[in-house]
Amino acid sequence: MKQDDINNMEWRNPANWTWRGPLGLYASKRDTRLIVPKATPMMGWTLNFAHPAWVYVVAGIAVLPLAFEVIRRLVQ
């Protein structure tokens, strides 16, 4: 079985979703993708919260406003 098949099988497994609504969270250690379609794909994308790199993505997003504020103060 190819990894793409495993990823799709994991994405379809309801046990990997908190709920399958538009705000549902996805977590599967067997799925190698960091970003996956929402349970309803037309609603966009979500992070795979079981992927090891998600912590760095969330930390980067959290630090971004702080970096902008520091730069803004330095330029003044």
N, CA, C and O atoms as a GROMACS GRO file, in nm:
protein
  304
    1MET      N    1   0.084  -0.118   0.000
    1MET     CA    2   0.000   0.000   0.000
    1MET      C    3   0.089   0.124   0.000
    1MET      O    4   0.181   0.136   0.081
    2LYS      N    5   0.062   0.216  -0.090
    2LYS     CA    6   0.138   0.341  -0.100
    2LYS      C    7   0.099   0.438   0.011
    2LYS      O    8  -0.009   0.427   0.069
    3GLN      N    9   0.189   0.533   0.039
    3GLN     CA   10   0.161   0.631   0.143
    3GLN      C   11   0.039   0.716   0.108
    3GLN      O   12  -0.037   0.754   0.197
    4ASP      N   13   0.020   0.746  -0.020
    4ASP     CA   14  -0.100   0.823  -0.060
    4ASP      C   15  -0.227   0.749  -0.023
    4ASP      O   16  -0.325   0.810   0.020
    5ASP      N   17  -0.227   0.618  -0.038
    5ASP     CA   18  -0.344   0.538  -0.001
    5ASP      C   19  -0.367   0.541   0.150
    5ASP      O   20  -0.480   0.552   0.196
    6ILE      N   21  -0.258   0.531   0.225
    6ILE     CA   22  -0.268   0.538   0.372
    6ILE      C   23  -0.321   0.674   0.414
    6ILE      O   24  -0.408   0.683   0.500
    7ASN      N   25  -0.268   0.782   0.353
    7ASN     CA   26  -0.314   0.918   0.385
    7ASN      C   27  -0.463   0.932   0.360
    7ASN      O   28  -0.536   0.984   0.444
    8ASN      N   29  -0.509   0.885   0.244
    8ASN     CA   30  -0.652   0.896   0.212
    8ASN      C   31  -0.738   0.811   0.304
    8ASN      O   32  -0.847   0.853   0.344
    9MET      N   33  -0.689   0.692   0.339
    9MET     CA   34  -0.763   0.605   0.430
    9MET      C   35  -0.774   0.669   0.568
    9MET      O   36  -0.880   0.665   0.631
   10GLU      N   37  -0.666   0.729   0.614
   10GLU     CA   38  -0.667   0.797   0.744
   10GLU      C   39  -0.760   0.918   0.742
   10GLU      O   40  -0.831   0.943   0.839
   11TRP      N   41  -0.758   0.994   0.631
   11TRP     CA   42  -0.843   1.113   0.620
   11TRP      C   43  -0.991   1.075   0.625
   11TRP      O   44  -1.072   1.150   0.680
   12ARG      N   45  -1.025   0.960   0.568
   12ARG     CA   46  -1.165   0.916   0.566
   12ARG      C   47  -1.210   0.855   0.699
   12ARG      O   48  -1.330   0.838   0.721
   13ASN      N   49  -1.118   0.821   0.786
   13ASN     CA   50  -1.151   0.757   0.913
   13ASN      C   51  -1.209   0.860   1.010
   13ASN      O   52  -1.139   0.954   1.050
   14PRO      N   53  -1.336   0.845   1.049
   14PRO     CA   54  -1.398   0.944   1.139
   14PRO      C   55  -1.331   0.954   1.276
   14PRO      O   56  -1.346   1.055   1.344
   15ALA      N   57  -1.257   0.852   1.316
   15ALA     CA   58  -1.190   0.856   1.447
   15ALA      C   59  -1.077   0.958   1.450
   15ALA      O   60  -1.031   0.996   1.557
   16ASN      N   61  -1.032   1.004   1.333
   16ASN     CA   62  -0.923   1.102   1.327
   16ASN      C   63  -0.974   1.246   1.328
   16ASN      O   64  -0.895   1.339   1.322
   17TRP      N   65  -1.103   1.266   1.337
   17TRP     CA   66  -1.164   1.399   1.338
   17TRP      C   67  -1.233   1.422   1.471
   17TRP      O   68  -1.294   1.330   1.526
   18THR      N   69  -1.224   1.545   1.525
   18THR     CA   70  -1.299   1.576   1.647
   18THR      C   71  -1.448   1.575   1.616
   18THR      O   72  -1.527   1.521   1.693
   19TRP      N   73  -1.485   1.634   1.506
   19TRP     CA   74  -1.618   1.621   1.447
   19TRP      C   75  -1.601   1.658   1.301
   19TRP      O   76  -1.505   1.726   1.266
   20ARG      N   77  -1.692   1.616   1.217
   20ARG     CA   78  -1.672   1.633   1.074
   20ARG      C   79  -1.736   1.763   1.022
   20ARG      O   80  -1.763   1.775   0.903
   21GLY      N   81  -1.761   1.857   1.109
   21GLY     CA   82  -1.815   1.986   1.068
   21GLY      C   83  -1.705   2.076   1.015
   21GLY      O   84  -1.590   2.035   1.005
   22PRO      N   85  -1.741   2.200   0.982
   22PRO     CA   86  -1.643   2.294   0.924
   22PRO      C   87  -1.530   2.331   1.018
   22PRO      O   88  -1.423   2.371   0.972
   23LEU      N   89  -1.550   2.318   1.148
   23LEU     CA   90  -1.445   2.353   1.244
   23LEU      C   91  -1.374   2.230   1.300
   23LEU      O   92  -1.297   2.241   1.395
   24GLY      N   93  -1.398   2.114   1.243
   24GLY     CA   94  -1.339   1.990   1.293
   24GLY      C   95  -1.187   1.990   1.286
   24GLY      O   96  -1.128   2.044   1.193
   25LEU      N   97  -1.125   1.930   1.386
   25LEU     CA   98  -0.980   1.919   1.392
   25LEU      C   99  -0.939   1.778   1.352
   25LEU      O  100  -1.008   1.681   1.384
   26TYR      N  101  -0.827   1.767   1.283
   26TYR     CA  102  -0.779   1.640   1.230
   26TYR      C  103  -0.648   1.604   1.296
   26TYR      O  104  -0.561   1.689   1.312
   27ALA      N  105  -0.633   1.475   1.335
   27ALA     CA  106  -0.507   1.428   1.394
   27ALA      C  107  -0.488   1.281   1.358
   27ALA      O  108  -0.564   1.195   1.400
   28SER      N  109  -0.383   1.255   1.279
   28SER     CA  110  -0.349   1.118   1.243
   28SER      C  111  -0.197   1.106   1.231
   28SER      O  112  -0.135   1.173   1.148
   29LYS      N  113  -0.138   1.022   1.314
   29LYS     CA  114   0.007   1.001   1.309
   29LYS      C  115   0.049   0.926   1.183
   29LYS      O  116   0.164   0.938   1.140
   30ARG      N  117  -0.040   0.848   1.126
   30ARG     CA  118  -0.005   0.771   1.006
   30ARG      C  119  -0.011   0.855   0.879
   30ARG      O  120   0.046   0.816   0.777
   31ASP      N  121  -0.080   0.968   0.883
   31ASP     CA  122  -0.091   1.057   0.767
   31ASP      C  123   0.031   1.148   0.766
   31ASP      O  124   0.057   1.219   0.863
   32THR      N  125   0.106   1.146   0.657
   32THR     CA  126   0.231   1.223   0.650
   32THR      C  127   0.211   1.368   0.609
   32THR      O  128   0.306   1.447   0.611
   33ARG      N  129   0.089   1.406   0.573
   33ARG     CA  130   0.064   1.544   0.530
   33ARG      C  131   0.049   1.635   0.650
   33ARG      O  132  -0.012   1.599   0.750
   34LEU      N  133   0.107   1.754   0.640
   34LEU     CA  134   0.090   1.855   0.745
   34LEU      C  135  -0.042   1.930   0.727
   34LEU      O  136  -0.111   1.959   0.825
   35ILE      N  137  -0.076   1.960   0.604
   35ILE     CA  138  -0.199   2.031   0.573
   35ILE      C  139  -0.289   1.938   0.494
   35ILE      O  140  -0.248   1.881   0.392
   36VAL      N  141  -0.413   1.922   0.541
   36VAL     CA  142  -0.508   1.831   0.478
   36VAL      C  143  -0.638   1.905   0.450
   36VAL      O  144  -0.667   2.005   0.516
   37PRO      N  145  -0.717   1.858   0.352
   37PRO     CA  146  -0.847   1.921   0.330
   37PRO      C  147  -0.938   1.900   0.451
   37PRO      O  148  -0.927   1.800   0.522
   38LYS      N  149  -1.026   1.996   0.475
   38LYS     CA  150  -1.126   1.980   0.580
   38LYS      C  151  -1.212   1.858   0.548
   38LYS      O  152  -1.209   1.807   0.436
   39ALA      N  153  -1.288   1.812   0.645
   39ALA     CA  154  -1.377   1.698   0.624
   39ALA      C  155  -1.474   1.727   0.510
   39ALA      O  156  -1.511   1.637   0.436
   40THR      N  157  -1.514   1.853   0.498
   40THR     CA  158  -1.591   1.900   0.382
   40THR      C  159  -1.492   1.983   0.301
   40THR      O  160  -1.471   2.100   0.332
   41PRO      N  161  -1.431   1.924   0.195
   41PRO     CA  162  -1.320   1.991   0.125
   41PRO      C  163  -1.349   2.132   0.076
   41PRO      O  164  -1.256   2.213   0.065
   42MET      N  165  -1.474   2.164   0.045
   42MET     CA  166  -1.501   2.299  -0.004
   42MET      C  167  -1.488   2.404   0.107
   42MET      O  168  -1.493   2.524   0.080
   43MET      N  169  -1.472   2.359   0.232
   43MET     CA  170  -1.456   2.451   0.345
   43MET      C  171  -1.309   2.493   0.366
   43MET      O  172  -1.280   2.576   0.452
   44GLY      N  173  -1.217   2.435   0.287
   44GLY     CA  174  -1.078   2.476   0.298
   44GLY      C  175  -0.987   2.366   0.350
   44GLY      O  176  -1.009   2.248   0.323
   45TRP      N  177  -0.885   2.407   0.425
   45TRP     CA  178  -0.780   2.318   0.470
   45TRP      C  179  -0.762   2.330   0.620
   45TRP      O  180  -0.803   2.429   0.682
   46THR      N  181  -0.699   2.230   0.679
   46THR     CA  182  -0.669   2.232   0.822
   46THR      C  183  -0.534   2.166   0.845
   46THR      O  184  -0.480   2.099   0.756
   47LEU      N  185  -0.479   2.184   0.962
   47LEU     CA  186  -0.353   2.119   0.999
   47LEU      C  187  -0.379   1.978   1.050
   47LEU      O  188  -0.484   1.950   1.110
   48ASN      N  189  -0.283   1.890   1.026
   48ASN     CA  190  -0.283   1.758   1.088
   48ASN      C  191  -0.213   1.776   1.223
   48ASN      O  192  -0.090   1.786   1.228
   49PHE      N  193  -0.290   1.780   1.330
   49PHE     CA  194  -0.234   1.811   1.462
   49PHE      C  195  -0.153   1.697   1.522
   49PHE      O  196  -0.098   1.712   1.631
   50ALA      N  197  -0.144   1.583   1.454
   50ALA     CA  198  -0.058   1.474   1.499
   50ALA      C  199   0.077   1.477   1.426
   50ALA      O  200   0.167   1.400   1.459
   51HIS      N  201   0.091   1.565   1.328
   51HIS     CA  202   0.217   1.577   1.253
   51HIS      C  203   0.318   1.651   1.340
   51HIS      O  204   0.283   1.751   1.403
   52PRO      N  205   0.444   1.605   1.344
   52PRO     CA  206   0.542   1.669   1.433
   52PRO      C  207   0.568   1.816   1.401
   52PRO      O  208   0.606   1.891   1.491
   53ALA      N  209   0.549   1.860   1.279
   53ALA     CA  210   0.583   1.998   1.241
   53ALA      C  211   0.473   2.099   1.274
   53ALA      O  212   0.497   2.219   1.262
   54TRP      N  213   0.355   2.055   1.315
   54TRP     CA  214   0.246   2.151   1.337
   54TRP      C  215   0.280   2.249   1.448
   54TRP      O  216   0.235   2.364   1.445
   55VAL      N  217   0.360   2.208   1.546
   55VAL     CA  218   0.399   2.296   1.656
   55VAL      C  219   0.476   2.416   1.601
   55VAL      O  220   0.455   2.529   1.645
   56TYR      N  221   0.565   2.391   1.506
   56TYR     CA  222   0.644   2.500   1.448
   56TYR      C  223   0.558   2.596   1.366
   56TYR      O  224   0.581   2.717   1.366
   57VAL      N  225   0.460   2.543   1.297
   57VAL     CA  226   0.370   2.628   1.218
   57VAL      C  227   0.289   2.718   1.310
   57VAL      O  228   0.280   2.839   1.287
   58VAL      N  229   0.232   2.661   1.413
   58VAL     CA  230   0.151   2.741   1.507
   58VAL      C  231   0.239   2.842   1.580
   58VAL      O  232   0.197   2.956   1.600
   59ALA      N  233   0.359   2.804   1.620
   59ALA     CA  234   0.450   2.897   1.687
   59ALA      C  235   0.488   3.011   1.594
   59ALA      O  236   0.493   3.127   1.636
   60GLY      N  237   0.513   2.980   1.467
   60GLY     CA  238   0.545   3.084   1.369
   60GLY      C  239   0.432   3.183   1.350
   60GLY      O  240   0.454   3.303   1.341
   61ILE      N  241   0.311   3.130   1.345
   61ILE     CA  242   0.193   3.218   1.330
   61ILE      C  243   0.176   3.305   1.454
   61ILE      O  244   0.140   3.422   1.444
   62ALA      N  245   0.202   3.249   1.570
   62ALA     CA  246   0.187   3.324   1.695
   62ALA      C  247   0.294   3.432   1.709
   62ALA      O  248   0.267   3.539   1.765
   63VAL      N  249   0.414   3.407   1.661
   63VAL     CA  250   0.526   3.501   1.675
   63VAL      C  251   0.518   3.613   1.572
   63VAL      O  252   0.572   3.721   1.594
   64LEU      N  253   0.452   3.590   1.462
   64LEU     CA  254   0.447   3.688   1.353
   64LEU      C  255   0.397   3.826   1.398
   64LEU      O  256   0.463   3.925   1.368
   65PRO      N  257   0.284   3.837   1.469
   65PRO     CA  258   0.241   3.971   1.514
   65PRO      C  259   0.342   4.038   1.607
   65PRO      O  260   0.360   4.160   1.602
   66LEU      N  261   0.407   3.960   1.691
   66LEU     CA  262   0.508   4.016   1.780
   66LEU      C  263   0.626   4.072   1.700
   66LEU      O  264   0.676   4.180   1.731
   67ALA      N  265   0.668   3.999   1.598
   67ALA     CA  266   0.779   4.046   1.514
   67ALA      C  267   0.742   4.176   1.443
   67ALA      O  268   0.823   4.268   1.434
   68PHE      N  269   0.620   4.184   1.392
   68PHE     CA  270   0.575   4.306   1.325
   68PHE      C  271   0.574   4.424   1.421
   68PHE      O  272   0.612   4.536   1.384
   69GLU      N  273   0.532   4.400   1.544
   69GLU     CA  274   0.528   4.508   1.644
   69GLU      C  275   0.670   4.555   1.678
   69GLU      O  276   0.693   4.675   1.691
   70VAL      N  277   0.763   4.463   1.693
   70VAL     CA  278   0.902   4.499   1.723
   70VAL      C  279   0.960   4.580   1.608
   70VAL      O  280   1.026   4.681   1.632
   71ILE      N  281   0.937   4.538   1.486
   71ILE     CA  282   0.987   4.610   1.368
   71ILE      C  283   0.924   4.748   1.360
   71ILE      O  284   0.993   4.846   1.330
   72ARG      N  285   0.794   4.757   1.387
   72ARG     CA  286   0.726   4.886   1.383
   72ARG      C  287   0.786   4.984   1.484
   72ARG      O  288   0.804   5.102   1.454
   73ARG      N  289   0.816   4.934   1.603
   73ARG     CA  290   0.875   5.021   1.705
   73ARG      C  291   1.018   5.062   1.672
   73ARG      O  292   1.060   5.172   1.706
   74LEU      N  293   1.092   4.974   1.608
   74LEU     CA  294   1.229   5.005   1.570
   74LEU      C  295   1.235   5.110   1.458
   74LEU      O  296   1.328   5.191   1.453
   75VAL      N  297   1.137   5.110   1.372
   75VAL     CA  298   1.135   5.202   1.257
   75VAL      C  299   1.095   5.342   1.303
   75VAL      O  300   1.137   5.440   1.242
   76GLN      N  301   1.017   5.354   1.406
   76GLN     CA  302   0.970   5.486   1.451
   76GLN      C  303   1.081   5.573   1.503
   76GLN      O  304   1.056   5.687   1.544
   0.00000   0.00000   0.00000
